[in-house]
Structures are given as structure tokens and as C-alpha cells.
């Protein structure tokens, strides 16, 4: 009986360790790129039309099943969140005003609002200038937060001259403020401007290629 008991235990542990080894091999073989985290932003609405205009005042979701367009300057306000799925392509349209000069365009995340553009390394969120022949006016994404702003000024510093809009305040006393997440994002023909952004804002792995210039990569932006 004693010999049979030893044999049984040996067989049991051999089976246990063998199973663990097999499970480890299977897990290693099935390793995938992590899925982007989903922010809890409450109820989200998918816009009925593929072109965004003027002001966004509610939480919306841009899906990756077709391109989206931003016409001129679009402002996310009212503490809303703009959530963008990995792999989504968003094209910036810069309209011509009556006098015939291109006026720039892009996205402004106003103070208190958020953007969650969290792509994957092989499936980034792409912001692209729709017409690369437009060479006047600033084009890109502006994030305005509630944190103390380093440097001169904290209200309308160059913002009104870029967008033509007044009343775009930024800065404050909330050092840990969050304007959202931008990770694994590619910006083609566009630039990125951060003002008063708090330490809980995540800006990482951003590739920026302004029109006519070489691309540069922001691995991680350290915020105050």
C-alpha cells in the first residue's frame, strides 16, 4: 500500500506540472497586443452624420467603421468627452471664408472637457488634414486644461489668433486635472498644442507630421 501511495502521488504531481507547462506554452503562443482601456464616460452617442461641426456638448463616440470629418474648428465643451475607437480615421476640412483665404481648423478640447483617443500600436487613431495643399492657417488639436500654466499668460495666449474664437480660457489651480487620453495617435499635416494640462492627462506615443516638415514622435509628455 505504501508503494502504491508513493506512485499515485508521483503520478499526480507529474500530471500537475505537465498541465502547468502546457498552459504556459499555450498562453505564450496566444499572447496578443493589449486592448486599449475604455474610459468610463457614461452614456455616449454616435453621431448620425459623419461630419462634425461647431460645438459638441455631449459625450459622443466615433467608431472605426468609416472615416469622420471635422469641418473648420470644432469645440468639445460642457465637460463632455469625445471618445474615439482604435483605428478610427478623422479628416480635418479647412473651409474657405468669403474672402477666399483658408482659415485653418481642427479640434479644441475646452477647459473641463476630455478626449479619449486611445489607439493601439498597430491600429492607431489617425487625424489627417483632408487637403494638404492648404498652407495657411494653423491646423491641429488644442487641449485646454485647469492646471497651472508654465510660462507667460493663462488666457487666450495665441488661441484666439489660431482659431478666431474668444473666451477660450485655460489654466487654474488643479494640478492633477485630466483632459483625457491621447495614446498611439498619428497626426498628419497637423500639430498639437497643450495649455494648462494637468498631470492626469495621458499623452504618449504620438507621431506628428506637420505639412512640409519631417515627422517627430512624442514618446511620453510629462505634465506638471
Secondary structure as GFF3:
##gff-version 3
##sequence-region A 1 224
A	DSSP	alpha_helix	2	29	.	.	.	ID=ss1
A	DSSP	beta_strand	51	56	.	.	.	ID=ss2
A	DSSP	beta_strand	60	62	.	.	.	ID=ss3
A	DSSP	beta_strand	68	76	.	.	.	ID=ss4
A	DSSP	beta_strand	81	84	.	.	.	ID=ss5
A	DSSP	beta_strand	89	93	.	.	.	ID=ss6
A	DSSP	beta_strand	105	109	.	.	.	ID=ss7
A	DSSP	beta_strand	114	118	.	.	.	ID=ss8
A	DSSP	beta_strand	125	129	.	.	.	ID=ss9
A	DSSP	beta_strand	139	144	.	.	.	ID=ss10
A	DSSP	alpha_helix	159	163	.	.	.	ID=ss11
A	DSSP	beta_strand	180	188	.	.	.	ID=ss12
A	DSSP	beta_strand	191	195	.	.	.	ID=ss13
A	DSSP	beta_strand	202	209	.	.	.	ID=ss14
A	DSSP	beta_strand	216	220	.	.	.	ID=ss15
###
